[in-house]
Amino acid sequence: MPSGTTQVPNITASTDNEAVKIDIQQSQSTTGRAIVNCDYNGVVKTYNIHFTDK
């Protein structure tokens, strides 16, 4: 993210498969981490998105 950014990014996710359930834990700061969990029939894939100053 550009240096000096003060607004915390809002992460979104979508799927075209209705069986996939998505849970998003938003970052609390501009240098934090957002977590996206995608659950398909009990198999969960987790994506960690780390924000840093540039």
C-alpha positions in Angstrom: 0.0 0.0 0.0 1.2 3.5 -0.6 3.0 5.1 2.3 0.7 7.3 4.3 -2.4 5.3 3.6 -4.8 5.7 6.6 -7.9 3.8 5.4 -7.9 0.1 6.2 -8.6 -1.9 3.0 -11.9 -3.9 2.9 -11.4 -7.4 1.5 -14.2 -9.1 -0.4 -14.4 -12.6 -1.9 -16.9 -14.4 -4.0 -17.6 -17.8 -5.6 -19.7 -19.2 -8.3 -20.2 -22.4 -6.3 -23.1 -22.2 -3.8 -21.5 -25.1 -1.7 -18.5 -22.9 -0.9 -18.9 -20.9 2.3 -16.6 -17.8 2.6 -15.6 -16.2 5.9 -13.6 -13.0 6.0 -11.7 -11.6 9.0 -10.9 -8.0 8.1 -7.6 -6.4 9.0 -7.8 -3.9 11.9 -4.9 -1.7 10.6 -3.2 -0.7 7.4 -0.2 -2.9 8.3 -2.3 -5.9 9.5 -3.6 -9.1 8.0 -6.9 -10.1 6.6 -7.9 -13.8 6.6 -10.2 -15.4 4.1 -11.5 -19.0 4.8 -13.2 -20.9 2.0 -15.0 -24.0 3.2 -16.1 -26.6 0.7 -17.8 -29.6 2.3 -15.5 -29.4 5.3 -12.3 -28.8 3.3 -11.1 -25.3 4.3 -8.5 -23.3 2.3 -7.2 -20.3 4.2 -5.8 -17.2 2.4 -3.7 -14.7 4.5 -3.5 -11.2 3.0 -0.7 -9.1 4.6 -0.7 -5.3 4.3 2.6 -3.4 4.4 3.7 0.2 3.8 5.5 0.7 0.5 
